[in-house]
Amino acid sequence: MRRFHLVSSLLALTLMGSQGAYAADEAGILETYADIAHAGYEDSLISARALRESIDALAAKPSDDTLAAARAAWLAARVPYQQTEAFRFGNPLVDAWEGKVNAWPLDEGLIDYVDARYGSESDENAFYTVNVIANSDISVDGQSVDATTITPEVLGALHEIGGVEANVATGYHAIEFLLWGQDLNGTGPGAGNRPASDFDTANCTGGHCDRRIQYLEAAADLLISDLEDMTGQWAEDGEARLAIIDGDPTSGLTAIMTGLGSLSYGEMAGERMKLGLLLNDPEEEHDCFSDNTHNSHYYDVLGMQNVWNGRYQRIDGSVIEGPSMADLMTERDAALADEVSQKLSDTVAAAKALVARAEAGEAYDQMIGEGNVEGNAAVQAVIDGLIAQTRSFERVIADLNLADVTIEGSDSLDNPNAVFQ
């Protein structure tokens, strides 16, 4: 998946004032936040291990059934992970790590064979069609990688090689591409349709089936390793947890509101949604190969609601909950607390409507297509909800006198003309 118009800006909120004393237990709020982060990443790790098992089954006996099971495991793995994105922007350690597991868009020609419509070269990316699966010795512009055996270490060396962010060699979306293949349907119906025989060494299509399996296994192993690391970061003595709970509580509340505001406004409303709607471009969908973007967006929105309410339902059905930002604001300004909760609920409802539309047969890339008035409106409703809840977040930030909060912006919202330049 390629994207050529990714422009962002920073919308800084300089909200000066003295920090007031809160009746709510700030330490408890931060503990709940860290507990939910740990549970979300642990669930993501559990789901990634299940994905790895399904890949083993695919490799052992490639068939339509084992490929479908691996795809289902990938979709299931996205459910807890997307809910963790609310922890990204407020925690530098998470933000620096995130690119290894959820980077997008990707130039898929780096990884495997592509359709002729993809093109053979790119002015921005010398590795555009390197095709690691077909080539064991990668050497471009003086940079060399020995890929005789495709290992997690090799994939780590290839990730963003040449300083190009679109050279995504690792994480969920590399695995997604390998399981589904390119989505060549534009704004028409259908996701990627890679055949199971692409993994069948006895009856190989696509060439190099043994190396395609190697890549898939290595990418899954690396994803597990990365999620083990982040789960540990939020464990009892983890660095990310201690950074939140051991310092000035104001810094912890700043991290929470930075994460909520930036994911809501610049990332979700702007870069992931409004940009695609402005361009009517099917390339502008997060889970593009699998046509899972509607769920990806929904669980991002749900993750923000989780953090605000201090409540997360785990994949085993158990619930992590405790003191929350909603509790704190209810004590300070019940009307504002209710406003934020209602805005979040409205956005969740709009995102559920996207899911229902997709489940009825219209994928997200079709919804953002030119001339699809109803589909465009359904996407815009989520964008409107995200913007509205951000405005309420700003009121919370002002009420708490959090002077260091910076909410990431997006030209797609703040300067739409720049998107077309």
Backbone torsions as a table, in degrees:
resi	resn	phi	psi	omega
1	MET	NA	130.2	-177.8
2	ARG	-117.6	142.6	176.3
3	ARG	-135.7	131.9	-173.6
4	PHE	-110.5	-8.6	-175.4
5	HIS	-125.4	75.3	178.6
6	LEU	-115.7	100.5	-176.2
7	VAL	-127.0	129.2	178.6
8	SER	-132.8	160.6	177.3
9	SER	-137.4	177.0	177.5
10	LEU	-115.8	126.8	176.1
11	LEU	-101.5	100.0	-174.3
12	ALA	-86.8	135.8	175.8
13	LEU	-109.5	109.2	178.6
14	THR	-103.9	96.7	-172.1
15	LEU	-113.6	97.8	-172.7
16	MET	-89.2	153.1	177.2
17	GLY	153.1	168.3	-179.3
18	SER	-85.2	151.3	-179.9
19	GLN	-80.5	124.9	179.8
20	GLY	-84.6	169.7	176.5
21	ALA	-92.6	136.4	-176.7
22	TYR	-107.4	140.3	174.2
23	ALA	-72.5	-31.7	179.5
24	ALA	-68.9	155.9	-178.1
25	ASP	-82.4	98.8	-178.9
26	GLU	-60.2	-41.2	-179.9
27	ALA	-60.5	-39.2	178.4
28	GLY	-66.0	-38.0	177.3
29	ILE	-61.5	-44.3	-178.8
30	LEU	-69.2	-35.6	176.1
31	GLU	-64.1	-43.7	178.0
32	THR	-60.5	-45.9	179.1
33	TYR	-55.8	-47.5	-179.8
34	ALA	-67.2	-38.4	178.7
35	ASP	-62.7	-41.8	179.0
36	ILE	-67.0	-40.6	176.7
37	ALA	-59.2	-48.4	-179.0
38	HIS	-60.3	-45.2	-179.6
39	ALA	-63.9	-40.3	-180.0
40	GLY	-65.0	-43.3	178.9
41	TYR	-71.4	-34.7	176.9
42	GLU	-65.9	-41.5	175.2
43	ASP	-61.9	-39.0	177.2
44	SER	-62.7	-39.7	178.2
45	LEU	-65.6	-46.1	177.8
46	ILE	-58.0	-43.1	-179.4
47	SER	-68.5	-35.3	178.2
48	ALA	-67.6	-35.9	176.8
49	ARG	-67.0	-37.7	175.4
50	ALA	-65.0	-38.1	175.6
51	LEU	-61.0	-42.8	179.4
52	ARG	-61.8	-39.2	177.9
53	GLU	-64.4	-38.0	178.9
54	SER	-69.2	-32.2	176.2
55	ILE	-68.5	-38.8	174.8
56	ASP	-58.3	-43.3	-179.9
57	ALA	-65.5	-39.0	176.8
58	LEU	-62.7	-44.3	-179.0
59	ALA	-66.0	-37.2	-177.7
60	ALA	-71.2	-35.6	-177.1
61	LYS	-148.6	80.9	-178.7
62	PRO	-63.1	126.4	178.7
63	SER	-160.4	169.1	176.1
64	ASP	-59.5	-36.7	-177.9
65	ASP	-69.4	-45.1	-179.0
66	THR	-71.5	-31.6	175.2
67	LEU	-67.9	-42.1	178.0
68	ALA	-62.5	-38.1	179.3
69	ALA	-67.2	-38.6	177.7
70	ALA	-66.7	-39.6	177.3
71	ARG	-64.1	-42.2	178.6
72	ALA	-62.7	-37.7	178.3
73	ALA	-66.9	-37.0	176.9
74	TRP	-64.1	-45.6	179.2
75	LEU	-60.6	-41.3	178.8
76	ALA	-65.1	-34.5	-179.5
77	ALA	-67.9	-25.3	-180.0
78	ARG	-72.6	-25.3	-175.1
79	VAL	-60.6	-55.2	179.0
80	PRO	-73.1	-35.2	-175.5
81	TYR	-63.6	-45.1	-177.0
82	GLN	-61.8	-28.9	178.6
83	GLN	-71.9	-14.7	177.6
84	THR	-84.2	-8.5	-174.6
85	GLU	-66.9	-17.8	175.4
86	ALA	-64.9	-14.4	179.0
87	PHE	-94.0	-0.6	-170.5
88	ARG	-73.6	-61.5	-166.2
89	PHE	-72.7	-25.7	179.7
90	GLY	-84.2	-7.6	-176.5
91	ASN	-125.8	102.5	-176.1
92	PRO	-53.9	-35.2	-179.9
93	LEU	-62.6	-40.9	179.1
94	VAL	-70.4	-42.3	-177.6
95	ASP	-63.4	-38.4	178.9
96	ALA	-68.4	-31.2	-177.6
97	TRP	-82.2	-32.2	-169.4
98	GLU	-55.6	-34.8	-177.2
99	GLY	-62.2	-21.5	178.8
100	LYS	-75.8	-24.6	-172.8
101	VAL	-114.0	-21.7	-174.0
102	ASN	-136.5	21.1	-179.1
103	ALA	-65.3	141.4	175.4
104	TRP	-160.6	162.1	-9.5
105	PRO	-72.4	169.2	179.5
106	LEU	-126.3	146.7	172.5
107	ASP	-87.7	99.1	-169.8
108	GLU	-67.8	-16.9	176.9
109	GLY	-65.9	-17.6	172.7
110	LEU	-63.5	-33.5	-170.1
111	ILE	-93.4	-48.1	-167.3
112	ASP	-151.9	-176.8	178.8
113	TYR	-64.5	151.6	-179.6
114	VAL	-136.9	161.0	177.7
115	ASP	-68.4	153.1	-178.4
116	ALA	-58.7	-27.5	-179.9
117	ARG	-66.4	-17.1	178.8
118	TYR	-66.8	-29.4	-177.7
119	GLY	94.1	166.2	-173.6
120	SER	-107.4	-11.6	-178.8
121	GLU	-157.2	163.7	179.4
122	SER	-141.2	135.1	177.8
123	ASP	-65.5	-27.2	-176.8
124	GLU	-89.6	-17.1	-170.5
125	ASN	-140.6	106.1	179.8
126	ALA	-69.4	-18.1	-178.5
127	PHE	-98.6	18.1	-169.9
128	TYR	-55.9	-40.3	-179.0
129	THR	-127.5	36.0	-178.9
130	VAL	-61.6	-38.0	178.6
131	ASN	57.5	76.8	-177.4
132	VAL	-60.1	-35.5	-178.5
133	ILE	-64.7	-33.1	-179.5
134	ALA	-89.9	-10.9	-173.0
135	ASN	-133.7	123.7	-177.2
136	SER	-87.4	-16.0	-179.8
137	ASP	-122.7	108.5	-177.5
138	ILE	-99.3	120.2	179.6
139	SER	-145.6	109.8	-178.3
140	VAL	-140.8	130.8	175.3
141	ASP	50.5	41.6	176.9
142	GLY	81.3	-1.0	177.5
143	GLN	-104.3	128.4	-176.9
144	SER	-125.7	142.3	174.5
145	VAL	-135.8	126.4	176.2
146	ASP	-83.7	106.2	-178.8
147	ALA	-110.0	33.1	178.9
148	THR	-54.4	-44.5	169.9
149	THR	-118.7	128.9	-178.1
150	ILE	-84.2	112.1	-177.1
151	THR	-122.5	167.1	174.0
152	PRO	-55.9	-35.0	179.6
153	GLU	-66.6	-39.1	177.6
154	VAL	-64.4	-43.8	-179.9
155	LEU	-64.3	-37.6	176.6
156	GLY	-62.0	-37.7	178.6
157	ALA	-70.1	-30.7	-178.8
158	LEU	-81.5	-23.6	-174.7
159	HIS	-63.7	121.5	-177.5
160	GLU	58.0	31.5	178.6
161	ILE	-60.6	145.6	-176.6
162	GLY	74.9	8.9	-178.4
163	GLY	71.4	18.9	-177.9
164	VAL	-102.8	117.5	-176.3
165	GLU	-63.8	-26.2	-179.6
166	ALA	-74.2	-9.4	174.8
167	ASN	-82.1	71.7	-178.4
168	VAL	-89.6	108.2	-177.7
169	ALA	-104.6	-10.1	-172.6
170	THR	-130.4	168.7	170.5
171	GLY	92.3	-174.1	-174.8
172	TYR	-57.1	-41.1	-171.2
173	HIS	-78.8	-28.1	171.3
174	ALA	-64.8	-43.2	177.7
175	ILE	-65.1	-42.1	177.9
176	GLU	-56.5	-47.0	179.9
177	PHE	-60.6	-42.3	-179.3
178	LEU	-66.1	-33.9	-178.8
179	LEU	-79.5	-34.9	-176.5
180	TRP	-105.4	-30.7	-170.3
181	GLY	78.2	179.4	-178.0
182	GLN	-64.2	143.0	169.4
183	ASP	-92.1	105.9	-175.5
184	LEU	-102.6	18.3	-172.7
185	ASN	-92.8	-2.4	-178.5
186	GLY	59.2	-129.2	176.5
187	THR	-97.0	16.7	173.3
188	GLY	-89.0	171.2	-177.8
189	PRO	-70.2	150.0	174.1
190	GLY	114.6	141.7	175.4
191	ALA	-99.9	-166.0	174.1
192	GLY	-64.7	155.0	-173.1
193	ASN	-139.1	51.4	178.3
194	ARG	-64.7	134.8	179.4
195	PRO	-79.4	151.4	177.2
196	ALA	-61.4	-25.7	-180.0
197	SER	-66.6	-13.4	173.6
198	ASP	-66.5	-11.8	179.1
199	PHE	-115.0	7.0	-174.0
200	ASP	-100.5	102.0	-176.1
201	THR	-65.9	-21.3	179.5
202	ALA	-84.1	-27.4	-179.3
203	ASN	-137.7	63.3	-166.6
204	CYS	-77.7	130.6	166.2
205	THR	-110.9	157.0	178.1
206	GLY	79.0	-11.0	178.5
207	GLY	76.0	148.9	170.8
208	HIS	59.0	44.3	-176.8
209	CYS	-62.4	-33.3	178.8
210	ASP	-63.6	-39.7	-179.7
211	ARG	-74.6	-30.0	176.5
212	ARG	-65.4	-40.5	176.0
213	ILE	-65.3	-43.4	176.7
214	GLN	-54.6	-47.7	-177.9
215	TYR	-62.3	-46.8	-178.2
216	LEU	-61.3	-43.4	179.5
217	GLU	-66.6	-42.9	-179.6
218	ALA	-65.0	-40.3	179.7
219	ALA	-65.8	-39.3	178.0
220	ALA	-67.1	-41.0	178.2
221	ASP	-62.5	-40.9	-179.7
222	LEU	-68.7	-38.3	176.7
223	LEU	-60.9	-44.0	178.1
224	ILE	-61.0	-45.6	179.9
225	SER	-60.6	-43.4	-180.0
226	ASP	-65.8	-38.8	179.2
227	LEU	-72.6	-31.8	172.9
228	GLU	-61.1	-41.8	179.2
229	ASP	-62.2	-47.3	-176.5
230	MET	-71.8	-33.7	174.5
231	THR	-60.8	-42.6	177.1
232	GLY	-64.5	-32.1	179.7
233	GLN	-64.1	-24.8	-179.0
234	TRP	-106.3	5.2	176.1
235	ALA	-72.4	-178.3	-170.1
236	GLU	-51.1	-44.2	-178.9
237	ASP	-111.1	20.3	-177.3
238	GLY	-71.0	150.4	-175.9
239	GLU	-62.6	-42.3	-178.8
240	ALA	-65.2	-42.0	178.4
241	ARG	-63.5	-48.1	-176.7
242	LEU	-64.0	-33.7	178.5
243	ALA	-63.0	-30.3	179.9
244	ILE	-83.0	-45.5	-168.0
245	ILE	-96.5	-15.3	-174.7
246	ASP	-96.0	-10.6	-177.1
247	GLY	-99.4	-161.6	175.0
248	ASP	-61.7	126.4	179.4
249	PRO	-53.9	-30.7	178.4
250	THR	-59.6	-37.8	178.6
251	SER	-65.3	-38.1	177.8
252	GLY	-65.7	-44.4	177.6
253	LEU	-64.2	-35.2	175.9
254	THR	-61.5	-43.1	178.8
255	ALA	-61.3	-43.5	-179.4
256	ILE	-60.9	-49.3	-175.1
257	MET	-74.2	-30.0	173.7
258	THR	-63.4	-44.5	179.8
259	GLY	-63.6	-44.6	179.6
260	LEU	-64.5	-47.1	-176.4
261	GLY	-66.9	-43.9	-176.1
262	SER	-71.3	-40.5	176.7
263	LEU	-64.8	-42.3	-177.3
264	SER	-65.0	-47.7	-169.9
265	TYR	-90.9	-75.2	-172.0
266	GLY	-65.8	-44.2	-174.6
267	GLU	-77.6	-58.1	-174.9
268	MET	-77.5	-60.8	-176.7
269	ALA	-62.2	-38.2	-175.8
270	GLY	-87.5	-75.5	-169.1
271	GLU	-71.9	-36.2	-175.5
272	ARG	-88.9	-20.5	-174.0
273	MET	-123.1	-57.5	-174.9
274	LYS	-64.7	-36.8	-179.6
275	LEU	-58.8	-47.7	178.8
276	GLY	-63.9	-34.4	179.9
277	LEU	-71.5	-37.7	176.9
278	LEU	-64.3	-41.1	-175.4
279	LEU	-89.3	-12.5	-173.0
280	ASN	48.3	45.0	-169.7
281	ASP	-111.0	117.7	-179.9
282	PRO	-65.5	-15.0	174.9
283	GLU	-70.2	-15.7	-174.9
284	GLU	-93.2	57.6	173.7
285	GLU	-135.4	140.6	-169.2
286	HIS	-65.8	-56.3	178.9
287	ASP	-98.8	72.3	-164.6
288	CYS	-77.2	-34.0	-175.7
289	PHE	-72.6	-32.7	-175.0
290	SER	-97.1	-6.7	-173.4
291	ASP	56.2	43.5	-178.9
292	ASN	-107.6	11.0	-171.9
293	THR	-61.2	-34.2	178.9
294	HIS	-58.9	-42.6	177.6
295	ASN	-70.4	-39.0	178.4
296	SER	-57.1	-46.3	179.1
297	HIS	-66.1	-43.0	-178.3
298	TYR	-59.8	-45.4	-176.6
299	TYR	-73.6	-26.3	170.6
300	ASP	-62.3	-46.4	179.7
301	VAL	-63.9	-43.0	178.3
302	LEU	-61.4	-37.5	178.7
303	GLY	-61.2	-36.8	176.5
304	MET	-67.0	-40.3	177.4
305	GLN	-64.0	-38.3	176.8
306	ASN	-56.0	-48.5	-176.7
307	VAL	-65.2	-44.3	-178.8
308	TRP	-61.6	-43.9	-176.1
309	ASN	-85.9	-9.6	-177.9
310	GLY	64.0	42.3	-176.6
311	ARG	-148.9	128.8	178.9
312	TYR	-137.6	127.4	175.6
313	GLN	-92.6	120.5	-176.5
314	ARG	-76.0	167.8	-177.3
315	ILE	-67.9	-17.7	175.5
316	ASP	-90.3	3.6	178.2
317	GLY	93.6	-14.2	177.9
318	SER	-72.1	162.1	-173.9
319	VAL	-122.9	132.9	170.2
320	ILE	-102.8	123.7	179.5
321	GLU	-153.4	159.9	-179.6
322	GLY	179.6	-166.9	179.0
323	PRO	-54.2	142.7	-169.9
324	SER	-137.8	171.0	172.4
325	MET	-61.9	-35.4	177.7
326	ALA	-61.7	-40.3	177.9
327	ASP	-64.0	-46.1	-179.1
328	LEU	-58.7	-47.3	-177.3
329	MET	-72.6	-27.7	175.8
330	THR	-62.6	-37.8	177.6
331	GLU	-71.2	-32.3	-177.0
332	ARG	-87.0	-44.9	-175.0
333	ASP	-155.8	90.4	-174.0
334	ALA	-60.2	-35.7	-179.6
335	ALA	-65.4	-41.5	178.8
336	LEU	-68.1	-40.5	177.4
337	ALA	-59.1	-44.4	178.5
338	ASP	-64.4	-37.6	179.1
339	GLU	-60.8	-48.2	-179.3
340	VAL	-63.1	-46.0	-179.2
341	SER	-60.0	-40.3	179.7
342	GLN	-68.3	-41.2	179.1
343	LYS	-62.8	-42.2	177.1
344	LEU	-62.4	-43.1	178.9
345	SER	-62.9	-38.5	178.5
346	ASP	-63.2	-41.6	-179.5
347	THR	-69.1	-40.6	175.6
348	VAL	-59.2	-42.0	179.0
349	ALA	-63.3	-41.3	178.7
350	ALA	-65.8	-38.2	178.0
351	ALA	-68.4	-36.4	175.2
352	LYS	-62.4	-35.6	177.8
353	ALA	-64.6	-36.1	174.1
354	LEU	-61.2	-45.3	179.9
355	VAL	-60.6	-45.4	-179.9
356	ALA	-61.8	-39.8	179.1
357	ARG	-63.9	-42.9	179.2
358	ALA	-65.7	-42.7	-179.6
359	GLU	-66.9	-21.8	175.9
360	ALA	-82.8	-4.6	172.7
361	GLY	121.8	0.8	-179.7
362	GLU	-113.6	107.1	-177.2
363	ALA	-71.1	162.9	-176.9
364	TYR	-59.5	-39.0	-180.0
365	ASP	-65.2	-25.5	173.1
366	GLN	-76.3	-37.4	-179.8
367	MET	-59.9	-36.7	-177.7
368	ILE	-89.2	3.6	-178.1
369	GLY	-66.8	151.3	179.2
370	GLU	-63.1	133.5	177.6
371	GLY	87.2	-5.9	178.3
372	ASN	-88.8	84.4	-172.3
373	VAL	-60.9	-47.9	-177.9
374	GLU	-68.4	-41.8	178.6
375	GLY	-63.9	-45.1	176.5
376	ASN	-57.5	-41.9	-178.1
377	ALA	-65.9	-36.2	178.9
378	ALA	-65.2	-40.6	177.0
379	VAL	-68.2	-43.3	-179.7
380	GLN	-62.4	-31.9	179.2
381	ALA	-62.9	-37.8	176.4
382	VAL	-69.2	-42.8	177.7
383	ILE	-58.4	-46.6	179.2
384	ASP	-59.9	-41.1	178.3
385	GLY	-63.6	-41.6	179.1
386	LEU	-64.3	-41.6	178.4
387	ILE	-65.7	-43.5	-178.9
388	ALA	-62.9	-42.0	-179.9
389	GLN	-69.9	-30.3	176.0
390	THR	-63.9	-40.9	178.2
391	ARG	-61.3	-37.2	176.5
392	SER	-70.6	-37.1	174.1
393	PHE	-58.1	-40.4	179.8
394	GLU	-61.1	-37.1	178.0
395	ARG	-66.7	-37.6	175.9
396	VAL	-64.2	-44.6	179.6
397	ILE	-58.7	-43.3	178.5
398	ALA	-65.8	-42.1	-178.6
399	ASP	-63.5	-35.7	-179.4
400	LEU	-87.6	-2.3	179.6
401	ASN	55.9	44.8	179.7
402	LEU	-87.9	90.1	-169.7
403	ALA	-71.9	-18.8	-173.1
404	ASP	-100.4	9.0	178.8
405	VAL	-74.1	130.9	173.2
406	THR	-125.0	118.6	179.1
407	ILE	-95.9	123.7	-179.3
408	GLU	-67.0	137.7	179.4
409	GLY	-106.8	-172.1	-178.9
410	SER	-154.3	133.7	175.5
411	ASP	-59.7	-28.2	179.5
412	SER	-58.5	-29.2	177.8
413	LEU	-101.5	-40.8	-170.6
414	ASP	-90.3	-25.3	-177.4
415	ASN	-153.0	66.3	-172.7
416	PRO	-55.8	-30.1	-179.3
417	ASN	-61.7	-29.2	-179.2
418	ALA	-65.4	-26.0	-179.0
419	VAL	-63.1	-30.5	-174.7
420	PHE	-95.6	1.9	-178.7
421	GLN	-87.5	NA	NA
